[in-house]
Amino acid sequence: MSKNIIEMKNIIKSFYIGTPNELNILKGIDITVKEGEFVSIIGTSGSGKSTLMNIIGALDRPTSGNYVLDGTNIDEISDNGLSEVRNKQIGFVFQTYNLIPRSSALKNVELPMLYYGMNKKDRRQRAEELLELVGMKDRMNHQPNELSGGQKQRVAIARALVNNPSIILADEPTGALDSATGRMVMDLFHKIHEQEGKTIVLITHNNELADETQRIITLRDGNIISIADNEKYYRRFREEEKICL
Amino acid sequence: MFIKENILLAIAGLRANKMRSLLTMLGIIIGIASVIGVVSVGDAMTSSVTSSMSSMGATNITVNVQEKSTTSTTSTTSTTSGNNTSGKNSAGSGGAGGSSQGGNKGTQGGGGGASSVASLFGGGGGGRPGGGYGRQGKPTSTAQDIDLMTMDQINTLQENFSDKISSISVNESDVAGKVKSETTYANINTVGTNVGYQDVKNLAMQEGRYLAQNDVDEVKNVAVVSDKLVAKIFGDDDPIGKDIKVYNSNAIYTYTVIGVYKYQASGTSRTTSDDDLTTDLYVPISVAKKTAADKNYQTFTIKPKDGVDVQAFTTEITTYLSKLYARNREFEAVASNMESMLDSRTSMMSSISIAISAIAGISLLVGGIGVMNIMLVSVTERTREIGTRKALGAKSGHIQMQFIVESIIICSIGGILGILLGVGLGTMGSKAMGYSAAISPLVIIISFGFSMFIGVFFGYYPAKKAAKLDPIEALRYE
């Protein structure tokens, strides 16, 4: 029905720790994510999910294999080109929020647009719009150290959305939050997914969170061991529809 | 757009670490302040000395008849300075001049040169070496009239070099005395001059005219007086055509005022108050020579035309004169100029300035290293931030720019504070040493530019390091 946002074919990532000890972290990954999908990648620590996330997020290049992100072939791009890809096509949400200290929430949200090269007026307008979406507009002039964890993560989500990226890449977004705020953040992702139609890739080790997504990709020792449509998601979705009806 | 954001960010960063920022800047502040302070004081000294020497006619060439000697040029220089000022001040210090003359003439060499430099440093007063070629202070050596230059010889010289000589002045110090009015008096030195004297000494006429050739030829008792004297003796009355009487212990001389020149304080007589100021009263040289023992000239001053290479011309004249004196066993006529002396004084002063500035420059270097150190700490501290920025799309250039701007901001603020401090120190220092402060805008601009350069130079490596960080490593950094 819709185009492929992520197309990964036979992605291999190796590290060399001394010449004979080649360490394969990813051993041939094939993933396809369609536009508007909410996908989770799960795996225990050491399964290679962080490395995979880095490659999906254009922070790193695979040793071999082919990765096309929304029509852009990542293998062929320079470092500065990768910066541009991250800026325009990827919205990062980190476990530790990674807001820029000593910059207000508004400035933080404006930052990707600054690197994009947008003018000040447009930046401001767009940033306010997104802070409103995540419910942080009344605190937009607060500095990160004046915000709670949940508030920081909401600002970070607004920042991820600001350049209208192809995918939102969320790395353990609720990992540092208590369950109530974690719930709130997940609800926000659902809202973005459903209302804005955003493609979201959630990386987690938490099966409960994965259960909320449409498709679950499970990694173990650098291999994908299962890609499964998630019945629970669709059930929940249908239940909500019923409630709505 | 980026620059502005980066500046705001840098300032926010500095404000978050006030103490650290200030300590970092301190090296720059001290460095810039000391450079500016030293250069300002040096400039003030140089300009003060230069202006006082220029007012004496730095480009003028003085010709002296002196004993033949094998000593170096130092003696020439010292005698020159003495003679050059003798026209103005000799009679007043006649006794002292006479006695110091012996030392100067007899021993010559380094002693004479040193004392003349010392007197320039001291800024006036004091024993002026060789200051007594006037009527009382005869040279101790037996320079007879026949050994001296005649007016004819001088005129011939002028004709021979007419393309290079603007004018030649001769002067004969006559009596020192007082011009009296009913209520007050003014101290004067009577100086016999020729027509060229006005040009050589750059006398500016306020009223009337300067001495003319026929005043000299006809030995007229006319005088050109200073505006200071006019103000004291005549008040608001027009002095032109009036008679003045010059009283000294022996006699009274009467002159008719034909002109008023504007008195220019020479740099070395700044301390004298208007009340006991002694100004020159210029009379025709022929009038002064009537009573002078020597009818010929021991010394005269040549003003070269504009654009003439004074040094080369001085040599040329010396050569010319040596032919003239080739057959004289005891005496020779030597041409010399103040420019060489001025040059050596200025270069000495500037080399002192440069030496101290270089030491101050070392503190700038140390300051710069301090900035670099703090920038490296800052990069390490903000590794995660750098990673985040890169993840959000910052290119290496963006990160590098951010840190270089921060470094420039630190150095510029340090530079501005240093300039303020340096200007303060320079002004205070100059005042304390009795010179008027001369802080050149150029030095300030250069200092500011240099502090910014330090920012770029010492910020470059840390910024490069930040820009090269691997985003994955940086994001993972704890």
Contacts between the chains, C-beta under 8 A, distances in Angstrom:
chain1	res1	chain2	res2	distance
A	54	B	472	5.4
A	57	B	391	7.1
A	59	B	390	7.9
A	59	B	391	6.5
A	59	B	471	5.0
A	59	B	472	5.2
A	59	B	475	7.6
A	60	B	472	5.8
A	79	B	396	6.9
A	80	B	395	4.6
A	80	B	396	6.6
A	80	B	397	7.6
A	83	B	390	6.6
A	83	B	393	5.4
A	83	B	394	6.4
A	83	B	395	4.4
A	83	B	396	7.7
A	84	B	393	6.6
A	84	B	395	7.5
A	86	B	390	7.6
A	86	B	391	6.0
A	86	B	392	7.0
A	86	B	393	5.0
A	87	B	392	6.6
A	87	B	393	2.3
A	87	B	394	7.9
A	88	B	393	7.1
A	92	B	391	5.0
A	92	B	392	7.0
A	94	B	388	7.7
A	94	B	475	7.3
A	98	B	384	6.6
A	98	B	387	7.6
A	98	B	388	4.2
A	98	B	391	7.5
A	98	B	475	7.1
A	99	B	388	7.9
A	100	B	385	5.7
A	100	B	388	6.5
A	100	B	389	7.3
A	101	B	385	6.8
A	102	B	9	8.0
A	102	B	12	5.1
A	102	B	13	6.7
A	102	B	16	5.6
A	103	B	9	7.4
A	103	B	12	7.5
A	111	B	389	7.3
A	111	B	392	5.7
A	112	B	392	4.7
A	112	B	393	5.5
A	114	B	1	7.8
A	114	B	2	7.4
A	114	B	5	6.2
A	115	B	389	7.9
A	115	B	392	6.4
A	115	B	393	4.2
A	115	B	394	5.3
A	115	B	395	7.4
A	115	B	398	6.3
A	116	B	393	6.9
A	119	B	1	7.7
A	120	B	1	7.3
A	159	B	392	7.2
A	163	B	393	7.6
